[in-house]
Amino acid sequence: MQPNTPVGIEQAARSYGVAPGGKAMMQAESRGAQRAIASGVYIVWRSCKTGADCARVGDTARCICGHSLAAHAAINRKNPQAPACTSCGCRRFEFVPSRPEECGMWWLPRRKGFNVHSWRAPCRCGHGHDAHDPITRRCRTCGCNGFTSNYACIGCEGSQEEHETVFELAEERAAAGRPVGAAFAPLHGMSTELRCEAGIGDALPSSSSSSAPSLEDQVAAGAMTAAQYHELLKAENASGSLGGAHAPPPPRVRRPNAPPSMRAIPVDFGDGRAATILTNMGPPDPGDGRRDWTREWEPASRSAAPRGGRGRGTIK
């Protein structure tokens, strides 16, 4: 079964749940869909290579200048164009990822002390996009000639430079065969169970919704410290559900004879250091009773690391 098909996504969510970062991404895209449906102006981050819409853009989406879409000028609904920023010299809004999960860097929010709100999509020079001049794109910190993304879109594997931020009317999308209205919402066509677990429910959320805010929203509002956030993530790993005002997700069903899903993920830190992360999720290997993939990850000893500077974790 292919994991990117609707059935595969549903099965993966039932087995492992929806990660907090994934929920935050879905909720942000749901707000972008709500904005589009209400205004008639659809804003998307589109791949120039495939023509696919990789992200729905809402008011909280970040521009390469470092400011949100809400900090840019009002959009003409009759002839929508990328607006200039009202907070700096940026001449037009250009979407950049605002969470590391959007770039496949899913492990960063799990690191102790990591602040997802101060993270910025990086340039190859090592500095964030907001350290670059929004017009010349030269880095104000090191003087690199121009912003060159050091990440790839999780949807199409393309770079920042291989995308464009598109402002279009519902009529234009419909004529091009692209989804509009309710069909534009994230996880459209998926089950109510999955949509609720992702925090977007059956209907598009509104800013006045009385539902409990996400953990990330609570941190942003100052209602929760970063340390408390990471403690809740640890609790989620231990129990499979989030505490507090969040309702527990549906029971996770594991097939008794399912093979383990082991992956070795190479990570290049860009400064000469590299590592290999070994991840395992699932029931014990039916062919080898000694391998229990449900146990916690344990780092290998320093002497066990292979030559070449690449460390590897083990699961016992």
LINTAWO-V702580 format. One line per field, one symbol per residue. ss: DSSP state (H for helix, E for strand, L for the rest). psi: psi as a letter, one per 30 degrees, with the letter a starting at -180 (. if undefined). Layout:
BEGIN
ss = ???
psi = ???
END
This chain:
BEGIN
ss = LLLLLHHHHHHHHHHHLLLHHHHHHHHHHHHHHHHHHHHLEEEEEEELLLLLEEEELLLLLEELLLLEHHHELLLLLLLLLLLLELLLLLLLLLEELLLHHHHLLLLHHHLLLLLLLLLLLEELLLLEHHHELLLLLLELLLLLLLLLELLLLLLLLLLHHHEEEEEEEHHHHHHLLLLLHHHHLLLLLLLHHHHHHLLLLLLLLLLLLLLLLLHHHHHHLLLLLHHHHHHHHHHHHHHLLLLLLLLLLLLLLLLLLLLLEEEEEEEELLLLLEEEEEEEELLLLLLLLLLLLLLLLEELLHHHLLLLLEEEEELL
psi = kkfgleeeeeeeeeeflkleeeeeeeeeeeeeeeeeeeffjkkljkkfefgkjfkkkaefkklffflleffllkkjfeiklkllkffagkfkkjklkfkfffgghffeffkkfkjfffkkkllffflleffkkfefgkkfefglflkjkhlkkfefgllefglkjkjlleeeeefgglklbfffkkgkflleeeeeefgfaelkllfgkglklleeeeeefgfkleeeeeeeeeeeeefglkabfkkkllkkkkkfgkllikkjjkkjfggfkllkkjkkkalljffjffjjfflkkkklleffkllggjlkllk.
END
